[in-house]
Amino acid sequence: MTDRSLAVLLPRDLPAGRVREFVLRAEELGFDELWVVEDCFFRGGVAQAAAVLAWTERIRVGIGILPAAVRDAAFTAMEAATLAELFPGRVDVGIGHGMPMWMRQVGRWPSSPLTMLEEHLTAVRAIVHGERVDVDGRYVHLDAVQLEAPPAHPPRILAGVRGPKSLAVSGRVADGTVLAEPVTPEYLRQALEHVAPTREHRVVAYCVAAVDDDADAARRLARPALAWVGEPDWVPHIAPLPYADEFAALRATVGSPDEFAEVLPDAWVDDLAIVGPPAAARARLDALFDAGLSSAVLFPIGPDPVAALDSLARLR
């Protein structure tokens, strides 16, 4: 399902004293959604989402993403259902395997991430929909678990994944898929082939974004946020692009991510981010929506993320 929502990401490192200011400004500017991040070791996703929902009246709030490897499915469902009960119709919850490096730091990387994620997503979604769940899986063990008061509007449960097998899991058991940046139309179409949804399924994409009447100024803002795209984890994002081999060769010739970001051709920056004057940036968004995107989550980049919201709102 494509609903063409325009969303914004709450920066994980925004000083605490400015978080409420950011949130209220995002709602005031009319963004459809606001997504919070649970990255190690910044801030917890559920706590942030609860605060954002309490401060606002309209904007939908997504959590992207909770690592299943460190959570119990029943208690994940309780947290998600509580948010949905208190703030009906305004909650999306993204759940993924967790980043392997971070999960290993806390001793929780499973031997079968795919099995763990599918069991977790299946159980959480069933519980928030009021089902009684009995399961004795490899990772999830539940005995007659059922919410006392299921929410009238269950939260959407999305999978935050990137590999083909993980995308297929999302298509089987989740209400949607969260794709990490960068997302191009080519990558999006390929991801949807792996997801192969058989029912309503939202696709949410994180997008580096910089809007400025001066296209070069917008690119300069976006480049640092693309510095890590050449690393191995991002291969699935680049593989469908016509210049994938050139991209890999360029990354191999530079010494650091920062240097790589500096030498990216302008045309590649334009492909990998939502950049430029409003008309050009909107055209890129339209290409993503036409390829099947439901919600574009824009990164507010630059020295002042709150001020950046105003420039991104020009895409509305």
C-alpha positions, 0 to 999 in steps of 0.5 A: 500500500502506498500512502505517500506520507512525509515523515521526519527522523528525530536525530539520535544525538539531538541534545535532550533540551531541544527534543521537545522543541524539535517534536513540536516544530515537526508537528507544527510544520505538518509532517505526517509522521515522526520516527525515533531511533533506538541505536546503541547507546543513545536513547531507548525507542519506547521511552522516546515514542511515549514522550513524543506522543504525549507532547503532540496531538496529531503526528503519527510516531514510529519506532525504528527499530527495536532489536528483537535479540534483546527483548522478550516478545510478550513484553515488547507486545505489552509496550507496543499495545500500551502506546496504542491504547493511550494514543490510538491510531498513532503508533508504528513499531519497527523491530529488527534483528539488531546490529550484529556488532551491538548485539555481540557487545551485550552478549545477545547475538543469536545463532539464527537471527532469521528464526529469532526475528520471525518468531518474535514478529509473529508473536508480537503481532498476534498479541497486540491483536488480542490473540492468545498465544501459545508457542514453544519455538527456538527463541520464543516460549509463551504459555497462554499469553494474552493481553487483558485489554487489547488496543482497539487500534493495534499498532502496526508491527514492521520489520526493519531489515535489509537482506533478501531472506530477512525481507521475505520474513517481513513479507510473511509476518509483518505489517510493513518493512523499514528500509535503512538509508540509502533507498533508491527506486532500484533498491526499493523495487528489488526489496519489494520483490523479496518482500513479496507481500500478500496483504496490505504492507507499508514500506518505510524508507529512511532518506538522507535529505537536504533542501536548498535552492542552491543544489551544490549547497544541498549536496554539501550538507548531504555528503557527510551523511553518506560517508558510510554507504561504501561499507560492506553492510550497504552492498544490498543498497548499491547492487541494483544501481547501474554504477555499482561496480564503479561505486565499489572501485571508488570506495576501494581507492579512498582511505576513509569514509569521509574522503569517500563522501567528498569524492562521490560524483554529484549524480550519485549524491542525487541518487542516494539522497533527497537533495537540491531545490524543492522541485528536484527533491520532490521529483526524487520523492515522487520516484520513490513513491511511484516505486512503492514507497509508503513513507519517506523518513527524512533526516534533518541534517546540518548544524541545526536539526530544528532549523533544518525542519523548515527547509524539509517542510518545503517538500510538503 
